[in-house]
Protein backbone atom coordinates (compact mmCIF):
# COMPACT_ATOMS: atom_id res chain seq x y z
CA UNK A 1 0.00 0.00 0.00
CA UNK A 2 1.32 3.44 -0.93
CA UNK A 3 0.75 6.35 1.43
CA UNK A 4 1.90 9.94 1.64
CA UNK A 5 3.02 11.71 4.79
CA UNK A 6 3.38 15.47 5.08
CA UNK A 7 5.39 17.58 7.45
CA UNK A 8 6.53 21.16 7.89
CA UNK A 9 8.95 23.21 9.94
CA UNK A 10 10.09 26.79 10.09
CA UNK A 11 13.43 28.51 10.56
CA UNK A 12 14.36 31.95 11.84
CA UNK A 13 17.01 32.73 9.23
CA UNK A 14 17.77 31.94 5.61
CA UNK A 15 20.99 30.13 6.52
CA UNK A 16 22.24 26.84 5.13
CA UNK A 17 22.99 25.10 8.43
CA UNK A 18 19.77 26.26 10.06
CA UNK A 19 17.67 24.95 7.16
CA UNK A 20 19.55 21.63 7.11
CA UNK A 21 19.23 21.15 10.88
CA UNK A 22 15.50 21.95 10.87
CA UNK A 23 14.93 19.62 7.92
CA UNK A 24 16.81 16.76 9.60
CA UNK A 25 14.84 17.25 12.82
CA UNK A 26 11.54 17.27 10.90
CA UNK A 27 12.46 14.08 9.03
CA UNK A 28 13.57 12.32 12.22
CA UNK A 29 10.23 13.12 13.89
CA UNK A 30 8.25 11.97 10.84
CA UNK A 31 10.24 8.73 10.60
CA UNK A 32 9.82 7.98 14.31
CA UNK A 33 6.10 8.79 14.55
CA UNK A 34 5.26 6.83 11.41
CA UNK A 35 7.65 3.90 11.96
CA UNK A 36 9.32 4.54 8.60
CA UNK A 37 12.47 2.85 7.38
CA UNK A 38 14.55 4.00 4.42
CA UNK A 39 13.80 0.81 2.49
CA UNK A 40 10.08 1.67 2.33
CA UNK A 41 10.56 5.13 0.80
CA UNK A 42 9.38 5.82 -2.74
CA UNK A 43 10.16 9.53 -3.10
CA UNK A 44 10.31 12.80 -1.19
CA UNK A 45 9.16 16.24 -2.32
CA UNK A 46 10.41 19.32 -0.48
CA UNK A 47 9.11 22.86 -0.82
CA UNK A 48 10.54 26.11 0.47
CA UNK A 49 8.81 29.43 0.85
CA UNK A 50 10.27 32.09 -1.47
CA UNK A 51 12.24 33.68 1.39
CA UNK A 52 14.43 30.55 1.72
CA UNK A 53 17.11 29.88 -0.87
CA UNK A 54 20.33 29.15 1.04
CA UNK A 55 20.28 25.38 0.40
CA UNK A 56 18.19 22.56 -1.01
CA UNK A 57 16.50 20.73 1.90
CA UNK A 58 17.11 17.45 0.06
CA UNK A 59 20.76 17.83 1.09
CA UNK A 60 19.66 17.07 4.67
CA UNK A 61 18.02 13.82 3.57
CA UNK A 62 21.16 12.79 1.69
CA UNK A 63 23.26 13.58 4.77
CA UNK A 64 20.96 11.25 6.74
CA UNK A 65 21.80 8.40 4.36
CA UNK A 66 18.70 8.58 2.18
CA UNK A 67 20.61 7.97 -1.04
CA UNK A 68 18.54 5.57 -3.16
CA UNK A 69 15.34 7.62 -3.25
CA UNK A 70 14.38 10.34 -5.75
CA UNK A 71 14.23 13.73 -4.04
CA UNK A 72 12.77 16.94 -5.49
CA UNK A 73 12.94 20.52 -4.19
CA UNK A 74 10.52 23.22 -5.29
CA UNK A 75 9.61 26.78 -4.38
CA UNK A 76 6.10 27.41 -3.09
CA UNK A 77 3.69 29.86 -4.64
CA UNK A 78 4.21 33.26 -2.95
CA UNK A 79 0.71 33.62 -1.48
CA UNK A 80 0.26 36.89 0.45
CA UNK A 81 -0.06 36.25 4.18
CA UNK A 82 1.24 32.66 3.99
CA UNK A 83 3.50 31.27 6.73
CA UNK A 84 7.05 32.55 6.04
CA UNK A 85 10.41 30.77 6.38
CA UNK A 86 8.82 27.35 5.98
CA UNK A 87 10.21 24.02 4.75
CA UNK A 88 7.63 21.38 3.87
CA UNK A 89 7.95 17.76 2.82
CA UNK A 90 5.71 15.10 1.34
CA UNK A 91 7.06 11.58 1.69
CA UNK A 92 5.67 8.76 -0.43
CA UNK A 93 6.18 5.34 1.12
CA UNK A 94 5.14 1.72 0.82
C-alpha positions as CSV (number, residue, x, y, z in Angstrom):
1,X,0.0,0.0,0.0
2,X,1.3,3.4,-0.9
3,X,0.8,6.3,1.4
4,X,1.9,9.9,1.6
5,X,3.0,11.7,4.8
6,X,3.4,15.5,5.1
7,X,5.4,17.6,7.5
8,X,6.5,21.2,7.9
9,X,8.9,23.2,9.9
10,X,10.1,26.8,10.1
11,X,13.4,28.5,10.6
12,X,14.4,32.0,11.8
13,X,17.0,32.7,9.2
14,X,17.8,31.9,5.6
15,X,21.0,30.1,6.5
16,X,22.2,26.8,5.1
17,X,23.0,25.1,8.4
18,X,19.8,26.3,10.1
19,X,17.7,25.0,7.2
20,X,19.5,21.6,7.1
21,X,19.2,21.1,10.9
22,X,15.5,22.0,10.9
23,X,14.9,19.6,7.9
24,X,16.8,16.8,9.6
25,X,14.8,17.3,12.8
26,X,11.5,17.3,10.9
27,X,12.5,14.1,9.0
28,X,13.6,12.3,12.2
29,X,10.2,13.1,13.9
30,X,8.3,12.0,10.8
31,X,10.2,8.7,10.6
32,X,9.8,8.0,14.3
33,X,6.1,8.8,14.5
34,X,5.3,6.8,11.4
35,X,7.7,3.9,12.0
36,X,9.3,4.5,8.6
37,X,12.5,2.9,7.4
38,X,14.5,4.0,4.4
39,X,13.8,0.8,2.5
40,X,10.1,1.7,2.3
41,X,10.6,5.1,0.8
42,X,9.4,5.8,-2.7
43,X,10.2,9.5,-3.1
44,X,10.3,12.8,-1.2
45,X,9.2,16.2,-2.3
46,X,10.4,19.3,-0.5
47,X,9.1,22.9,-0.8
48,X,10.5,26.1,0.5
49,X,8.8,29.4,0.8
50,X,10.3,32.1,-1.5
51,X,12.2,33.7,1.4
52,X,14.4,30.5,1.7
53,X,17.1,29.9,-0.9
54,X,20.3,29.1,1.0
55,X,20.3,25.4,0.4
56,X,18.2,22.6,-1.0
57,X,16.5,20.7,1.9
58,X,17.1,17.4,0.1
59,X,20.8,17.8,1.1
60,X,19.7,17.1,4.7
61,X,18.0,13.8,3.6
62,X,21.2,12.8,1.7
63,X,23.3,13.6,4.8
64,X,21.0,11.3,6.7
65,X,21.8,8.4,4.4
66,X,18.7,8.6,2.2
67,X,20.6,8.0,-1.0
68,X,18.5,5.6,-3.2
69,X,15.3,7.6,-3.3
70,X,14.4,10.3,-5.7
71,X,14.2,13.7,-4.0
72,X,12.8,16.9,-5.5
73,X,12.9,20.5,-4.2
74,X,10.5,23.2,-5.3
75,X,9.6,26.8,-4.4
76,X,6.1,27.4,-3.1
77,X,3.7,29.9,-4.6
78,X,4.2,33.3,-2.9
79,X,0.7,33.6,-1.5
80,X,0.3,36.9,0.5
81,X,-0.1,36.2,4.2
82,X,1.2,32.7,4.0
83,X,3.5,31.3,6.7
84,X,7.0,32.5,6.0
85,X,10.4,30.8,6.4
86,X,8.8,27.3,6.0
87,X,10.2,24.0,4.7
88,X,7.6,21.4,3.9
89,X,8.0,17.8,2.8
90,X,5.7,15.1,1.3
91,X,7.1,11.6,1.7
92,X,5.7,8.8,-0.4
93,X,6.2,5.3,1.1
94,X,5.1,1.7,0.8
